[in-house]
Amino acid sequence: MQNILRFFVRYRIVLSLLVFQVLGLSLTYARSLAHESIFWANVLERQAQWRGWLHGWESYLALEDKNKQLIAEIAQIKSSIALDSSTAATYQEGGFAYTPGSLIFIEHRSAEPWGIIDIGSNAGLTPPFAVLGSSGIIGIAYECTPHYARVRPLSHPSMRISASAERTGHFGTIQWNGSNPRTADFVDVAIEAELKPGDRIVTDARSSVFPAGWLVGTVESVTVDSLQFTLTATVRLAADLQRQQVVLAAVNLHLPERDSIEP
């Protein structure tokens, strides 16, 4: 207690000045509208910063719930706009007639993979015709019933598709390499093509079944046959042949005319 008294006695002048300073500032802020406005503006600014920081953390912690809500909404929208093949309208473009439908499944467990789409002869389709997915080509339909068509996918051992490198225009043939349903070989390509990983391989005008310019896949690796002066590329197929998806059946309207002029 004596030490506290000694402290106040020793520093009485300084303490008195501090008391008068605080008292003076209090009276100034209490009697001045300008200083009062500044004071409350600073208080409100600090409150806004605190609330903003707190709201940011609350939003971050609620992201998982928001993502689940968005996923549910997207699924609902997709289900509401799913194509109905019974009422799907056929349209024409670039010499092909396109009819929308759905890929029901592709069976890869057998030696000769096959699949089913839910559109057939009732939609005016006559095989063979191309089956195109939203991300890339699926295969060729060779058999039809009134409401369904049987599809031979790109992963079928006998499939051969005319294609070309989008970057250089050099053509070759797509054939399944037998390893897995997501890869195929791009063979008999001129060595001058200088294919690179990432190059896009697309259908070309040599095909009588597929419209030109549809994506087949992208190059993963390239090997050179120096004796034959050719390249062979492993291609990652763009279409996932193992899931249900919306498809287009593409019929070449000019095929009879083309067949009549070829030797």
C-alpha positions as CSV (number, residue, x, y, z in Angstrom):
1,M,0.0,0.0,0.0
2,Q,2.9,2.4,0.9
3,N,4.5,1.6,-2.5
4,I,1.3,2.6,-4.3
5,L,1.0,5.9,-2.3
6,R,4.7,6.6,-3.1
7,F,4.0,6.0,-6.8
8,F,1.1,8.5,-6.8
9,V,3.1,11.1,-4.8
10,R,6.1,10.7,-7.0
11,Y,4.2,10.9,-10.3
12,R,1.4,13.1,-9.2
13,I,2.1,15.8,-11.8
14,V,2.2,13.3,-14.7
15,L,-0.9,11.5,-13.5
16,S,-2.7,14.8,-13.1
17,L,-1.8,15.8,-16.6
18,L,-3.1,12.5,-17.9
19,V,-6.4,12.9,-16.0
20,F,-6.9,16.4,-17.3
21,Q,-6.0,15.2,-20.8
22,V,-8.6,12.4,-20.7
23,L,-11.1,14.8,-19.2
24,G,-10.5,17.4,-21.8
25,L,-10.8,14.9,-24.7
26,S,-14.0,13.6,-23.2
27,L,-15.5,17.0,-22.9
28,T,-14.3,17.9,-26.4
29,Y,-15.9,14.8,-28.0
30,A,-19.1,15.2,-25.9
31,R,-19.6,18.8,-26.9
32,S,-18.3,18.6,-30.6
33,L,-20.6,17.1,-33.2
34,A,-17.6,16.7,-35.6
35,H,-15.5,14.7,-33.1
36,E,-18.6,12.7,-32.2
37,S,-19.2,11.8,-35.8
38,I,-15.6,10.7,-36.3
39,F,-15.8,8.6,-33.1
40,W,-18.9,6.8,-34.2
41,A,-17.7,6.4,-37.8
42,N,-14.6,4.6,-36.4
43,V,-16.8,2.4,-34.2
44,L,-19.1,1.5,-37.1
45,E,-16.1,0.7,-39.4
46,R,-14.6,-1.7,-36.8
47,Q,-18.0,-3.3,-36.4
48,A,-18.3,-3.7,-40.2
49,Q,-14.9,-5.3,-40.5
50,W,-15.7,-7.7,-37.7
51,R,-19.0,-8.7,-39.2
52,G,-17.4,-9.1,-42.7
53,W,-14.7,-11.4,-41.2
54,L,-17.2,-13.4,-39.3
55,H,-19.6,-13.7,-42.3
56,G,-16.6,-14.8,-44.5
57,W,-15.9,-17.7,-42.1
58,E,-19.6,-18.6,-41.9
59,S,-19.8,-18.7,-45.7
60,Y,-16.7,-20.8,-45.9
61,L,-18.0,-23.3,-43.4
62,A,-21.4,-23.5,-45.3
63,L,-19.7,-24.4,-48.7
64,E,-20.3,-28.1,-48.3
65,D,-24.0,-27.6,-47.8
66,K,-24.2,-25.2,-50.7
67,N,-22.4,-27.7,-53.0
68,K,-24.8,-30.4,-52.1
69,Q,-27.7,-28.1,-52.8
70,L,-26.2,-27.2,-56.2
71,I,-25.6,-30.8,-57.1
72,A,-29.3,-31.6,-56.3
73,E,-30.5,-28.7,-58.4
74,I,-28.3,-29.7,-61.4
75,A,-29.6,-33.2,-61.2
76,Q,-33.2,-32.0,-61.2
77,I,-32.6,-29.7,-64.2
78,K,-30.9,-32.5,-66.1
79,S,-33.8,-34.9,-65.4
80,S,-36.3,-32.3,-66.5
81,I,-34.6,-31.7,-69.9
82,A,-33.8,-35.4,-70.7
83,L,-34.5,-36.2,-74.3
84,D,-37.6,-38.3,-75.1
85,S,-36.7,-40.3,-78.1
86,S,-40.4,-40.9,-79.0
87,T,-40.9,-37.2,-79.6
88,A,-37.4,-36.2,-80.7
89,A,-37.3,-34.3,-83.9
90,T,-34.9,-35.1,-86.7
91,Y,-33.0,-32.2,-88.3
92,Q,-30.6,-31.9,-91.3
93,E,-27.2,-30.3,-91.5
94,G,-24.3,-30.7,-93.9
95,G,-25.8,-33.6,-95.8
96,F,-26.7,-35.6,-92.6
97,A,-29.9,-36.1,-90.8
98,Y,-29.6,-36.1,-87.0
99,T,-32.0,-37.8,-84.6
100,P,-31.5,-37.4,-80.8
101,G,-31.8,-40.3,-78.4
102,S,-30.0,-42.0,-75.5
103,L,-27.3,-44.7,-75.2
104,I,-28.8,-47.3,-72.9
105,F,-25.7,-49.4,-72.4
106,I,-22.6,-51.0,-74.0
107,E,-21.6,-54.5,-73.1
108,H,-17.7,-54.9,-73.0
109,R,-17.5,-58.3,-71.2
110,S,-17.9,-60.3,-74.4
111,A,-15.3,-60.7,-77.1
112,E,-17.3,-58.5,-79.4
113,P,-18.7,-55.4,-77.5
114,W,-22.1,-54.2,-78.4
115,G,-24.6,-51.6,-77.2
116,I,-28.2,-50.4,-77.5
117,I,-29.7,-47.0,-78.2
118,D,-33.4,-46.1,-77.8
119,I,-34.2,-45.0,-81.3
120,G,-34.9,-47.2,-84.3
121,S,-36.8,-47.5,-87.6
122,N,-39.9,-45.7,-86.2
123,A,-37.7,-42.5,-86.2
124,G,-36.9,-43.1,-89.9
125,L,-33.5,-44.6,-89.3
126,T,-32.0,-47.2,-91.7
127,P,-28.7,-48.8,-90.8
128,P,-25.8,-48.4,-91.1
129,F,-25.6,-45.0,-89.4
130,A,-23.2,-43.2,-87.1
131,V,-23.9,-42.8,-83.3
132,L,-22.4,-39.6,-81.9
133,G,-22.0,-38.7,-78.2
134,S,-21.9,-35.3,-76.7
135,S,-18.1,-35.5,-76.1
136,G,-17.1,-37.7,-79.1
137,I,-18.2,-40.5,-81.5
138,I,-19.7,-43.7,-80.0
139,G,-19.8,-46.2,-82.9
140,I,-22.0,-47.5,-85.8
141,A,-25.5,-49.0,-85.6
142,Y,-25.9,-51.9,-88.0
143,E,-29.3,-53.4,-86.8
144,C,-32.7,-51.7,-86.0
145,T,-36.0,-52.5,-84.5
146,P,-38.9,-50.0,-84.4
147,H,-37.7,-48.5,-81.1
148,Y,-34.1,-49.6,-80.7
149,A,-30.8,-50.0,-82.6
150,R,-27.8,-52.2,-81.9
151,V,-24.5,-50.3,-81.8
152,R,-21.0,-51.6,-82.6
153,P,-18.8,-49.3,-80.5
154,L,-15.3,-48.0,-81.2
155,S,-14.0,-50.7,-78.9
156,H,-15.2,-53.5,-81.2
157,P,-12.2,-55.4,-82.7
158,S,-13.5,-55.0,-86.3
159,M,-14.1,-51.3,-86.1
160,R,-12.1,-49.1,-88.6
161,I,-12.8,-45.4,-88.7
162,S,-11.4,-42.9,-91.1
163,A,-9.9,-40.0,-89.2
164,S,-7.4,-37.2,-89.4
165,A,-5.3,-35.0,-87.2
166,E,-7.1,-31.7,-86.7
167,R,-3.8,-29.7,-86.4
168,T,-2.1,-31.0,-89.6
169,G,-4.9,-32.6,-91.7
170,H,-2.9,-35.9,-92.1
171,F,-5.3,-38.8,-92.2
172,G,-5.2,-42.4,-91.0
173,T,-7.4,-45.1,-89.5
174,I,-8.7,-45.5,-86.0
175,Q,-8.8,-49.1,-84.7
176,W,-9.2,-50.5,-81.2
177,N,-5.9,-51.7,-79.7
178,G,-7.5,-54.3,-77.5
179,S,-6.2,-52.9,-74.2
180,N,-9.2,-51.0,-72.7
181,P,-12.4,-49.3,-73.9
182,R,-10.9,-45.8,-73.5
183,T,-8.0,-46.1,-75.9
184,A,-7.5,-46.9,-79.6
185,D,-4.7,-46.8,-82.2
186,F,-4.4,-44.2,-85.0
187,V,-2.5,-46.1,-87.6
188,D,-1.1,-45.6,-91.1
189,V,-0.4,-41.9,-90.6
190,A,2.3,-40.3,-92.8
191,I,5.5,-39.6,-90.9
192,E,5.4,-36.0,-92.0
193,A,2.3,-35.5,-89.7
194,E,4.7,-35.1,-86.7
195,L,1.9,-35.9,-84.3
196,K,2.3,-34.7,-80.7
197,P,0.6,-35.7,-77.4
198,G,-2.5,-33.6,-77.0
199,D,-3.3,-33.4,-80.8
200,R,-7.0,-33.8,-81.5
201,I,-8.1,-36.6,-83.8
202,V,-11.4,-36.0,-85.7
203,T,-13.5,-37.8,-88.3
204,D,-12.8,-36.7,-91.8
205,A,-14.7,-36.5,-95.1
206,R,-13.4,-39.9,-96.3
207,S,-15.9,-41.6,-94.1
208,S,-19.2,-42.5,-95.7
209,V,-20.8,-43.0,-92.3
210,F,-19.5,-40.3,-90.0
211,P,-19.9,-36.5,-90.6
212,A,-16.5,-34.8,-90.7
213,G,-15.1,-32.9,-87.8
214,W,-16.5,-34.9,-84.9
215,L,-13.9,-35.5,-82.1
216,V,-12.6,-39.1,-81.8
217,G,-10.0,-38.4,-79.1
218,T,-6.6,-36.9,-78.2
219,V,-3.1,-38.3,-78.8
220,E,-1.4,-39.8,-75.7
221,S,1.8,-41.2,-77.3
222,V,3.4,-41.6,-80.7
223,T,5.6,-44.3,-82.2
224,V,7.5,-44.1,-85.4
225,D,8.0,-46.9,-88.0
226,S,11.0,-45.7,-89.9
227,L,10.9,-48.6,-92.4
228,Q,7.3,-47.9,-93.5
229,F,7.7,-44.1,-93.0
230,T,4.5,-44.1,-90.9
231,L,3.4,-43.1,-87.4
232,T,1.1,-44.9,-84.9
233,A,-0.5,-43.0,-82.1
234,T,-2.3,-44.2,-79.0
235,V,-5.5,-42.1,-78.8
236,R,-7.5,-41.5,-75.6
237,L,-11.1,-41.7,-76.8
238,A,-13.2,-38.6,-76.1
239,A,-16.5,-40.5,-75.5
240,D,-16.9,-42.6,-72.3
241,L,-18.3,-45.8,-73.7
242,Q,-19.1,-47.1,-70.2
243,R,-21.9,-44.7,-69.2
244,Q,-25.4,-43.7,-70.3
245,Q,-25.5,-40.5,-72.2
246,V,-27.4,-38.5,-74.8
247,V,-26.5,-39.4,-78.4
248,L,-27.3,-38.4,-82.0
249,A,-28.0,-40.9,-84.8
250,A,-26.5,-39.4,-88.0
251,V,-27.6,-40.7,-91.4
252,N,-25.7,-39.7,-94.5
253,L,-28.3,-38.4,-96.9
254,H,-25.9,-38.4,-99.9
255,L,-24.6,-41.9,-99.4
256,P,-26.5,-43.4,-102.4
257,E,-25.2,-40.7,-104.7
258,R,-21.6,-41.1,-103.4
259,D,-21.8,-44.9,-103.9
260,S,-23.0,-44.4,-107.4
261,I,-20.0,-42.4,-108.5
262,E,-17.2,-44.4,-106.8
263,P,-15.5,-47.0,-109.0
